[in-house]
Amino acid sequence: MKILGFIIQKEFIQIIRNRALLPMMTLLPIIQLIILSNAASNEVKNVNLVIVEKDYSESSRLLIRKINANDRISIVKTTFNSKDAFDHLQANKADIVLEIPSDFEKDYRRGEQPKLQMLVNAINGQQSTVGSGYLKNIISSFNLELIEEVAPLTSGSQLTISSRNWYNPEINYPHFMAPGILAELTALLTIVLSAMNVVREREIGTIEQINVTPIKKWQFIVGKLVPFLCIGMVLLTVGLIASKLIFDIPIRGNIGLIFFYAIFNLIAVLGLGLLISNFADTQQQAIFVAFFFVIIFVLMCGLFTPIDSMPKWAQKLTIPNPLAHFISVSRKVLMKGSGFWDIRWEFIYTIILAVVFNTLAIWSYRKRI
């Protein structure tokens, strides 16, 4: 244990002497957290709509007024010409075209079923899906009003549906994104720093002095891992404080559970970083390989695309992704107040990954001059 203590002490001294590391631990994560939590949002706030009005009835004007009253939909043009509306869609000046047919009100009052045509610009899938959902809700509400006007219902037979959003009632996207981005930054910074560590020793020549000593391979890897584990915990602490002060994220669960899980997750991530560093000859190679995994981890972690929406084979590939588990745990504990039993599978997967990655890191390290 004394040898391990000396290695850890040496690593801390090297980290303290590295002047570029302190801003990376404090300032840069806060800046990234602020920018990404506000910019990376799934919320659709402005849907451009062109209306093709061919009826010019009281009912069609009422529908247009209801649509115009919605603050998330902007009516950019109302026209009688279908081709003009399609040109707006083709030029990306409109997200949706809604066509109100002639005799719309007359057919409705005859008891027939008039149809509204909705053309959606599906180039932006998020914009089209959410925007069309907004418009469908407005049309459904309008439809109920017409039904009550044409055939009034008795108060006892009316069906009322009320909905309530749990855990994030105001659909505040920074509350949803900040815990995930915090987990992402904590894991990614540590994997890049650890991936550069051993190869940096090799470049400056100090690895040769270590290799001639009776230090065992596991002592060397653990000695490298502990200081960066401490850095990761500092990053997590700074990020949580910044998220609470800036975004007022909810902390409904036991915050100690977040830190307890983070220890295992960071051990897994650092093991992967040290494994990369063992095979790289230069820091540039280590960074390239690390970013290869980083891109896969980020795109398949569920931060921007729900894991449940991925193909089955892609969902299976998220199991060895420590970042996906970290984001899941941070959101469940902070927003839902989940306990240990609710996140037990994330713990199990992460512990397995930590054992596998660090075992491979110890096995792949070669004491050679």
N, C-alpha and C positions, 0 to 999 in steps of 0.2 A: 504493500500500500504506500510505502514511502516513495518508491520509484514513481508510482502513478501520481502521487502528489506533486513531485518535482516536474513531471511533464505538464500537468495542469497549470502549475505556477508559471512555467515557461510560456505556455500558450497565452495566458492572461497578460504577461509582460509584452509579448509581441502585439496583442490586440490593443493594449493601451498606447503603445508607441505608434500605432497606425492612426494618423490624424484623420484620414478619410472615413474611418469606420464610425466615429461618433455621429457625424451628420446622417450617415446611412441608418443609424439606429434610432434617431429621433426626428430630425427635420424632414427627411425625404418621405418616410412612411406617412407622416401627418399630411404633407402636401398631396401625396397620391391618394390618401383616404378621402380628403376633402374633394378633390377633383373627380375621382372615379365614382364616389357615392352620389354626387349630384348629376354627373354626366351619364353614367351607366344606369339607365332607367328603362323599364319596360312599359312605363306609362305613356299612353297616347293622349296628347293634350290638344292637338289641332288637326281635325279631319276636314279637308277641303271637299266641298260637295257642290255639284252642279245639278240643278233641278230642271227637268224637261216638263213644263206645265202645259198640258193639252186640254185641261178640263175647265179651268177658270171658274170653278164653282165655290160656294161658301165652304164646303167640306175640304176642298184642296187648299184653299187659303188658310183654313184652320190648321191643317197638317203642316203647312210651310211655316206658320207662326210658331208652332210647337217645336219644330226642328230648329228654327232660328233662336229660340229661347235657350237652347242647350249651349253651354259655354265651351263645349269640346268640339262642336261642329261649326264650321264657317261656310256659309253659302256664298260661293264665289260668283255664281251667275245663275239666273233663272231665264230660261229660253224656251221657245216653242219648237226649235229645230233640233232633232235628234243628232244630226250630223255635227252640228256645232258643239254639242255636249261631248260627243265622242272625240272630237278634235282636242278638246281640253284634256280628256283622259289620255289621249295619245301623247300629248305634249307634257305630261306629268304636272299639269296645272290643277288637276282634280284627282282625288283619291277614290271618289264614288260618284256615280251618276244615278240619280233617282228619276224615273219616268212615271209621271202621273197620266194615265190614259184618258182620252176623251170619254164622256159619259160616265166618269168615275162615280160621281154622286148619284146620278140617275140609276145606274145599275145596282148600287148599294141599296137604295130605297125600294127597288123592285124585289129585293130579297135575293138577288144574284150575288156572285162572288167576284167583284172586280179585282184585277191583279196589278200590283205595282212591280215595275221592273227595276232591279238594282244591278248596276254594272260596277264591279269593284276592280280597282287597279291592284293586282296581286303581286306586283314586283316586290313591294315591301310587305312581307307576310304579316308582320306584327301590326302594321298600320291598317292593313285591309281587314284582318280578322277582328281586331278590337273595334275599329271604326264601324264596320258593318254591324257589329253587336250593339253599339250605341244606337245606330239608326233603327235596328229591329225593335229595340226596347221602346223607342219613341213611337214607332208605328203600332206596336202592340197596345200601348197606352191609348193612342188615338182610336184604335179599333174598339176598345172597351167603351170609350166615350160615345162612339157612334151607336154601338149596340144598346146602350142605356137610353140614348135619344130615340132610336127607332122602336125598340121594344123594351120599355122600362122593366127592370127586375124588382121584385119585392125585396125589402130589406133583409128578410130571413133567408133568401136564396142566394144572396151575393157571396161570392168567394173572394176573400182578401188574402193575398200572399205578401208577407213581410220577410225581408232578409236582413241578416246581421253578419258583419264580417268579424270573425274572432281573431284574436292575437294581434291584428293590425287593423283596427276598425276604420281608421281614416285612410287606409290604403296609402300610407306614407312610404314612398319608395326608398328614401334614405334609411328608414328603419329596417327595410328589408335587405337593402344592398350593403349597408355598412358592416354588419356582422360577417357577411360572406367575404367582402373585400379585405376586412381586417385579417381573417384567417388566411386568405390568399397571400397577402403581403408578408405575413409572419413566416409562412412556409417557404415562399419563393426566395425571399432574401437569405434565409438560412441555408437553403440548398445551394444557392450560387456561391455564398461565402465558403461553405464547407467543400464544395467541388474545387475551389481554387487553392485550398489550404495545403494539401500534401504536395501538389505539383509545384507550389510556390517554394516549399522547402527544397524541392529538387532543383529548381532553377537557381536559387541563391547558394546552393551547395551545403546547407546545414543538414540535409537528410543523410549525408555520408557520415557525419559525426554521430548521428543517432543510430545508424545501422551498425556501427562498430561497438556499441554498448550492449550490455546483456538485457536490454529492454525486450520484453515479449511483445508479440504482435497485438494481442488483445489490449495490453497496457497502452501501446502506442495509439490504437484506434479510440479507446475510451478516453485517453488523455486529450485527444483532438476533439472528441465529441462534447465533453462536459462544458468547456468555455462557450462553445457556440450554442449549446442548450441554454445557458444562462443569457446569452444575447437574445435568443428567440423569446425567452420569457420576458425580458425587458421590452422587446418590441411589442409583445402582446399587451403588456401593462400600459405602455405609452399609447397604443392604439385604442384600448378600451377607455382610457381617461379622455382622449381626444374625441372619441365617438360620443361619449356621454355629454361632454361639454359643448360640442359643436352641433350634434344632431339630436341630442337628448334621446338616444336609443333606449328602449325599455330593457330593464334587467329584472325579469320576473323569476328566473331560476337562481340556483346557488352558483354564484360566480366562482367559488372555489372549485366547482366541478369542471368549469371551463379550463382553469389552470391545471387541474389534475389530468384531464384528458390531453391538454397541450403538451405535457411532458412526454407522453408516449408518442404522440404524433410527430413532435420535433425529433425524437430519437429515430423514428422511422425515416423522416426526411433527411436527417443528417447522415444516417447510414447510407442512403442512396447517394448523397453528395460525396461522401468519402469513397464509396465504391467507384464513382466516376473519376475521382481524383487519382485513384490508384492506377488506372489505365491510361490517363492522359499524360503526354510528355511536356506540354506547355500549358500555361494558363489560358491561352486562347482556345486550345482544343477543349479544355475543361468547360469553358463558358459555352462553346457551341453545343457540346453534348448535353450540358445542363439545360440549355434553352430548348433543345429538342424535347426533353421530357417536360419542361415547363409549359410549352405550348400545348402539348397533349393534355396535361393535367388541367390547365385553365379552361380549355375548350370542352372538356368532358367532366367537369367538376359539378355542374349544375348551377353555377353562378349566373350564367346568362341564358342557358337553355335547360329547361327542366329535364332531369334524368328520365322521368317517366315517359317523356315524349320521344326519347331516343329509341332506335331499333333494339331488339332484345339482345343482340350480340354486343351492341355498344353499352347497354346497361351492365352486362357482365364485366366489361372492361373497366368500369368505374370501381369495381371492388378493390383492385390493387392501386387505386388512386388515393393517396393519403389526403390530398387536398379536398376531395369530395366528402370524405368523412369529417374533416375539420369544419367545413362550411355547414354541413348538416348538424353537427353538434352545436356550433355557435348559434345557429338560428333557433334550434329547438330549445336550448337552455335559456337564451336571452329573451326570445319573443314568446315562447309557449310556456316557459317555466318547467320544462321536462326534467325528470329526475334520472338517476343512474339507470334504473331498469328500462327507461324509454330509449336510452342510447347504448344499451349493452352491446348490440351488434357492431356499432361503430368502434367500441372499445375492443371487441374480439378481433375484428379485421385489422385494426391498427396495431395491436400487440403482435399479431402474426407477421405483419409487414415489418415491424421494428426488428423482430428476431431474424427474419430472412435477410433483410438488407444489411444488417450489422454483421451477421454471420458471414455473408459473402464479402463484406468489406475486410473483415479480419483474414479470411481465407485468401483473398486476392492480393493482400499486401505482401510484398517480397522484400526481405532485407538483403539488398544487394548494393554493391559499390560500383 
